[in-house]
Amino acid sequence: MHRRASAAAVEIVEPPHRTAFGSGVQTRACTVRDAEGNLWTFGTYRGAP
């Protein structure tokens, strides 16, 4: 998703990085801002074990 967003010239707010969401499960995520100013976060979250 990050490569596609970069190719579309949207603003990359957070490049791909390792993080943990509320459940503590590790994931990779990135955040982009679209042309209308909306923030989108994409990740590989698989859910709690």
C-alpha positions as CSV (number, residue, x, y, z in Angstrom):
1,M,0.0,0.0,0.0
2,H,2.9,2.4,0.8
3,R,4.4,1.9,-2.6
4,R,1.1,2.6,-4.3
5,A,0.5,5.7,-2.2
6,S,4.0,7.0,-3.0
7,A,3.5,6.4,-6.7
8,A,0.2,8.4,-6.5
9,A,2.1,11.3,-4.9
10,V,-0.1,11.4,-1.7
11,E,1.4,12.7,1.5
12,I,3.1,10.0,3.6
13,V,2.4,10.9,7.2
14,E,4.1,7.8,8.7
15,P,6.2,5.5,6.6
16,P,5.9,1.7,7.2
17,H,7.0,0.9,10.8
18,R,6.5,-1.8,13.4
19,T,4.0,-1.0,16.1
20,A,1.4,-2.6,18.4
21,F,-2.3,-1.7,18.5
22,G,-4.5,-1.9,21.6
23,S,-4.3,-5.6,22.0
24,G,-0.5,-5.5,22.1
25,V,-0.2,-7.7,18.9
26,Q,2.8,-6.6,16.8
27,T,2.0,-5.2,13.3
28,R,3.4,-3.1,10.5
29,A,1.5,0.0,9.6
30,C,1.8,3.2,7.6
31,T,-0.4,6.4,7.4
32,V,-1.1,8.6,4.4
33,R,-3.2,11.7,3.8
34,D,-5.4,11.8,0.6
35,A,-6.0,14.8,-1.6
36,E,-9.1,15.8,0.5
37,G,-7.1,15.7,3.8
38,N,-8.4,12.4,5.1
39,L,-5.9,10.2,7.0
40,W,-5.7,6.5,6.2
41,T,-3.8,3.9,8.2
42,F,-3.0,0.6,6.6
43,G,-1.6,-2.3,8.6
44,T,-1.0,-6.1,8.8
45,Y,-2.9,-6.6,12.1
46,R,-3.9,-10.3,12.5
47,G,-5.9,-9.9,15.7
48,A,-5.2,-11.0,19.2
49,P,-3.7,-14.5,19.8
